[in-house]
């Protein structure tokens, strides 16, 4: 038998017409192991896509934090004996607005301050009767920010019980935590893909063991390693595509349902705080493109792993035969 015998066979029917028939695959098309591998690949793809979605969400949130913190700073004035709060707020606003790089300085009035405290202290607060600090929001030009040290010095010299918070310390910590979370997510994603590869390796070896005599006969009578590897690669690529597509579709459904559920539960204080930290839990276009990339990657890894596993096994057969000779 030669490799030319592996081309599609030609049959003549009674009428003399020619029909082309592809020979049966050397890999069983239906087996319990094949079905189990589809399920395993689907689960691994689903978990990989969820991890990628979480990484995308955290990364986008960190980017929003960086953008927002580059736009604003906060002046806080604490109440005290003999302090005219309204006059102090107006003076702080004027000082901040006089610095270059400041777009605007806005006083947070009593009603807005009460709304900020409502999730914790309830509605109907009288801010004038409570020792609550008052705020001035300074909107800055992120391309040419003001000199915060000089602004802080000018405020402290003119306004009692004042402090300037440019938010850098705690936001830097949050962003650092977000970057760490992203790196952990990427590491988990790599481990999942590695586990998928190992699963395919063992499944391929099992399929080869079940078809060992056929493979060895084909190989010994002249069938090229590339032909045998192509048969296995085609079979396991189809398995990988089915499993990866199922896992990716399940992940997309989870993303859509979670985004819908999140949008339906925004009218609560807890949801407001979660939205302030993480946004609306909506996976953007990058996340969905990443899901498609994971699906293609898992299917490609399945095919490539199968190819190299089969070729390595056949090379081992050749080495063993050479040693015996």
Buried (B, 14 or more C-beta within 10 A) or exposed (E): EEEEEBEEEEEEEEEEEEEEEEEEEBBEEEBEBBEEBBEBBBBBBBBBBBBBBBBBBBBBBBEEBBEEBBBBBBBBBBBEEEBEBEEBBBBBBEBBBEBEBBEEBBBBEBEEBBEBBBEEEEEEBEBEEEEBBBBBBBBBEBEEBBEBEEBBEBBEEEBBBBBBBBBEEEBEEBBEEBEEBBEBBEEBBEEBBEBBBEBBBEBBBBBBEBBEEBBBEBBEEEBBBBBBBBBBBBBBBBBBBBBBBBBBBBBBEBBEEBBEEBEEEEEEEEBEEBBEEBBEBBBEEEBBEBBEEBBBBBBBBBBBBBBBBBBEBBEEBEEEEEEEE
